[in-house]
Amino acid sequence: MSKQIVEFSGLDHAASAVPKETPTRHGADLPASRAMAAQLRLLIKANPEPSEQDWAVLGQALWRGDPQADHVARWMAAEGMGSSWPLVEAALDKGLDAIPAGASALRDFIQLAETLPPWLDQAKLARGARVMQSTGQHGMMVLRDAGLMAGYQASAINQTLVMTGALQSGAQRRLAETTTWWLACTKKGGMARDGVGFKTTLRVRLIHAMVRAQVGKLPSWDAGALGVPINQVDMQATYLAFSVVQLLGLRMTGVLISAKESDAVMHLWRYIGWLMGVEADMLCDDEQAGRVLLYRNLISQAPSDGSSVLLARALMDEPLLRQYPWGGRWRGRFNRARHLSLVRWFVGSSGMKNLGLPPTWPWYPLLIVGPMVLRSTLLRVLPVLRPLWRWWARRQQTRYLGAIKEARL
């Protein structure tokens, strides 16, 4: 596809301004990225290939960050973190009344976040959270291996981690922080205005804005190749990992998900993505439409590189560091092996090579597909069991987080 920018309209953001030259990472190796997305393409009913206009719009999104959060980050830098961050925390906890008159950027940010989008359906939001709760520890494993680990193949997204030194900070910490946020967003009432998921999402959004400002100023950041740090394309990729990719991963391992449940999960993550600063036209409410967005995002990504291997191998060994109440050495090795087996199931042998992971047979998903189908069927036939199962599954998720958090550093 041509990298010449074409005129486009109908967008409700700054994208309608005079376009810049598309960053060179955009579709840098289409054969490699198409190979990475080939399995996904088979699961899309319509033709997912982007038009020239779609492709140009996606390339221009590499130049866009999050204007509302970026405005707050600039105000915080001017005020100083020591005085501005307590005001942010007060605003998250108490709302607009806690914001002083001089903090207009923060006031606008909180006011926008508190204004519910007209499409939001509270019943769907709650249902989506319940679906995620019911996936138990298996759902967390799928998110880790299909979303996080597989996503390391998109090397351009990794560059912000490289620039901030996060490659050396430890996979355990990144996994624990992500899991903590996910649990906050999917708990009952988590995305209500006073919910921990709502507050944590906005907090993470502002941290991203500060990182964007910091990394974007580094002499080593190649904007002509990469666009802006934590741009809309990469933010969309993350949002799709938590929604479309996790749904696909669950289905691929035998978890039966109804259309109603799928719609609810997509709706939940549409709202979380919106609250995180992903532009409205980069989000969707339908799983099939989400697969199209994911496919286009994937083929636009730069192929794997050395950062992919470093991140993947660090995450590969993360289970060895967890704290187990018994059989720690054996359980660490077993968990490492079954995570590798799941990754192999999701990315194939070529993906394992891209990530620098050892050759592995997908023995674990092959063992659990049947039981997963049976369990899903039983819960459908006997809905009276669902609340009890959801309670137990959520308990598994919190224990999973505990094991990660207590890992030996």
N, C-alpha and C positions, 0 to 999 in steps of 0.2 A: 504494500500500500504506500502511496505517496506521502511524504512528510510535509508537502506543501499545505499550508493552512487555508481552508475554505471558509467563506462567510457562513455564519450560522446565527440563528435568532431564536426567540422564544424562551430564553433562560432568564431566571429571576435573580441573577447574581452578576458579579463583575466580569463574568466570562464574555459578556457582550462587548467588552472593550477591545481595542485594537490588539489582535493576537500577536504573540511572540513566536520566535522560531521554536519549534517543538524540541524539547530535550532529547538528546540522542539515545537515551535508554528506551524510549518508546518504540516497541517492536524491534528492538535491537537484533534479535535472532528469532525471526518468526518460525523457521523450521523447528528449532528446539522448543520454543514455547508452545507451538501447536502439538508437538509430540507429548508435552507435559499435560496438555488439555484434551488429548484425544479421547480418553475414557469418558470424560465429562460430556464431550460433544455427542456421544452416543445416547446420552440420557436426556437430550433436549429435543422436544417435539418439533419446534419451528426451526428455521434456518437461523443460527445464532451469529453468522458472520456480520461484522459491522459494515455499514455503508461508509463511503469516503467521509461523509459529514460526521457520522458517529465516531469514526476513528480520529478525526481532527479534534472533535470536542473532547474526547478522552485524553488526547495528547496535551491539550491546553490545560486540562485539570491538574497536570503536574506542576503548574505555576501557581496554583491556588492553595492557600492554607485555610485558616479559619479566622476571618476578619474580626468577629466579635471577641473571640478569646485572645487574638493577637493584640487587640486594643487594650484589653485588661493587662496583658503581659507587659506592654510598653508603660502603662501607668504604674505597675508594680516595680518595674526597673527604675523609674524616675523617683518613686516614693521610697524605695528601699524595701527589701524583703522583710526586715525586722518589724516595720510598721504596717506594711500592706497585707502580709499574709494573715495576721490576726483579724483584719477587717474582712478578708475573704471567708475565713472560717465562721465569723459572726454572721455574715450574709447567708452562707449556706445553712446555718442552723436556724436563724431567726427571720430571714427574709429582708425585704426592702427597708423595713423600719430600722434595721441595724446599720444601714449604710449612711455615712456622713455626706453632707451636701457636696463636698469637693470631689467625691469619688464617682463621677458620672459614668465612666467606663464600666465600673463594676455594677452600678445601678442598671445600666442598659443590659448588661450581660444577664444578671439575675432576673430582670423583668421579662426578657425574652424567654429564658428557660422556664419561668413560671407560667407563661402563656401557653396553654395546651393547644397543640395543632388541631384543626377542625376535624381531621380524619381519625383522631384517637378514639378507640373503643376500649373502655375500661374492662368490660367482660372478657374481651379477647386478650387483653394484657394479662389478666389474672390467669386465664386458661393457659396461655403460653408459659407462664412461670411454673404452673403445676406440671405441664408436660416435661419441662426441663428437670424439675425436681424428681420426677418419676424415673429418669434415666439412670439414677444411682451412680455408683463408681464407674460403671461401664461408660456412661455418658461423659464423665470427666476424662477417661482414657481416650475416647474417640476425639474429644476436643484437643487433647494434648498431641495426639499422633496424626490425626487427619488435618487439624487446623494449624497448630503451632509448628510441629516438626516438618510436615510436608511444605508448609509455607516458607521455610528457610530456603527452598529452591529459588525463590524470587530474590535474587541477590541485591537488587537496587533498594529494596525495603530494608535490607540489613545494614545499609551504609550509615544510617543514623546511629545504630548501635556501635558501629566501628568508630565513628567520630567522637562519641561520648565515652568511649572506653568500656562500654557495657559488655563487650565480648569477654572481658576478663572478670566481670563482677559476679558471675556464677549463674548457671541455668536454674538452680534451685530457687534463687531469689526471684527471678523473673517469673517462674512458674507459680510460686506462692502468691506473688502480687496479682497475677492474672486470675488465679483461682479464687482468691479472696474477693476480687471485684465481681467475678461471675456469680459467686454465691450471693453476694449482696444484691445484685440485679435480679436474681431469680427467686429470692425469698418472697414470702407472702407480704404484699404491701411494699416491697423493696423499691419500686419505682414511683411510689406516691411522693408528694412534695416533701414530706418529712421522713421519707424512707432512706435507709442507708445506701441503697443502690443509686438513687437519684443524686444524693450528695457526693458519693464517691465518683460517679460518672463525671460530674462537673469539675470535681477536683482533678481527676486525671486529664480532663480536657485542658485545663489551665496549665498543668504541668507540661503537656504536649506543646502548648503555645510557647512556654518558656524555653523548652528544648529547641523548638523551631527557630526562635530568635537567636539562641546561643550558637547552634550548629551552623545556621545560615551565614553567620559572620566569620566563620573559620576560613582561613586562606585555603585550606585543603578541601573545602566543600566545592565541588564542581557543579555549579548551577546549570551550566549549559548542557551537561550530561544528565543530571538528576532532577532538575527542577528545584522546588523548595523542599526542605525537610518536612516529613510527616504531611505530605500533600494529600489532596482529595482522592487521588487514585489509590494511594496506599492506605488511607483511612477507609476507603470503600472495601479494599481487599480484606482488611481486618474485620469489618462489619460482616462481610459475606462469609468469613471463616467461622464466625460464631453462629450464623444462621444457616445458610445454604450448605456449607461444608459439613457442619455437624449433623444436619438432617440426613445428608447423603451418607455420611459415615455410619450413622445409626442404622439406616436402611440396609447398607452393605453388610452389616453384621447381624442381621436377622430381627431387628427391632421393627415391629409393624407400627406405622404412623399413619393415622387417618388424614384425609384432606382437611377436616376441621382442626385437627391438632397441628398440622403443618401450617395452616393459615394463622393460627394463634401464635405459633413460634415466630413466624415471619413478621407478624404485627408487633410482637414484643421487641424484636431486634430492630425493626424499623424505628420504633420510638427511641430505643437506646442509641441507635446510630444518629438519629436527629438530634438528640440531646448531647451527643458527643461532638457535634459540629459537622457531620457529613451532610453535604448539600442535598436538598429535597429530591432533585432529579437523579441522584446517585443511589437512591433507596427504592425499595419496592415492597409490596405486601403479598406477593405471590411467589411460590417456590419455583415454578417454571420460569417466570420472569427473572427471578434471582439467579437461576442457572445460566441464563443468557448473559446477565451482567457479569457473573463470575467468569464465564468463558472469555468474554471480551477483555476483562481485566487480566486474566492469565496470559493471553496471547500478547498483551502489551508489555508484560514484565520482562526484564532482563534475565538471562539464564543464570544458573548457579555458578558460583565462583568459590574462592578460598574461604570467604566468610560463611558460606553455606555449610561447608564442611566443619569449620570450627564450632559453629553454633549447634549443628546436628550432633557432633560427637560429644559435646558437653552435655546436651540433653539426654543422649543415649545412656550416659553413666549416672544420671541423676538418681535413679532408683537405688543405686548402691549406697547413697548418702542418707537415705531416709532412716528415721528411727522406728523400729518395729518392737512391739511388746515381747515378742519371742521369735526365735529362729531368724534373727536379723540377717545374718550372712547368707543363708540359703534363700530367704525371701527376697533379698535385694537382687540376687542373681536371677531368680525366677521372674521377678517383675521386669528386669532389664530385658530378658529374653522375650517375654510376651509383648512388651511394648515394641520391640524390634519386629516381632511377627506381625503386629497390627500395622506398623508403618509399611512393611512389605506388601500387605494386603491393599493398602490405599495407594501407594505410589508405584508399585511394580519394581522389577529388577533395575530398570533404567533410573528410576527415582532414587533407589538405594545407592547407585553409583554416583548420582549427582550430589548426594548428601555425604558421600564418603563413609557409608555404613557397611558393615560386613554382610555378605550374602546370607540370607535367612529364608527359611520356608514359612509360609503363612499358616503354621499349625494351629495357633491359638484361635483365630477367627473361624477356621474350619471346625474346630471342636465346639464352639459356642453358638454357631448359627442356628442349629436345630433347637437347643434349649431356649434361645432367645425368641424364636418364632413361637414355641410352645408357651412360654411365659406371656408373651404379648396376646396370644389367642385366649389364654385362660383369663386374663384381665378384661378382655372384651366380653367374653361369655359371662363372667361373674363380676360385674362392675362394683358390687358391694365390697370386693377386696381391694379396690383401688386406693381408698384413703389409707388403709393399713400399709399397703405396699409403698405408697408415696412417703409415708413417715419413715419406713425402714430405708428406702432408697436415699432420702435426704440425710439420714444418719450416716450412711455410707459415704456420702459426699463430704460431710464435715470431718469425718475420720480421715479421709483421703487428704484433705487440706492439712490436718494436724500432723500427719506423717511427713508431709513435704516441709512444713514450717519448722519442724524440729530436726531437720536434717543436719548432719555433721558438716560444718563449714571448714 
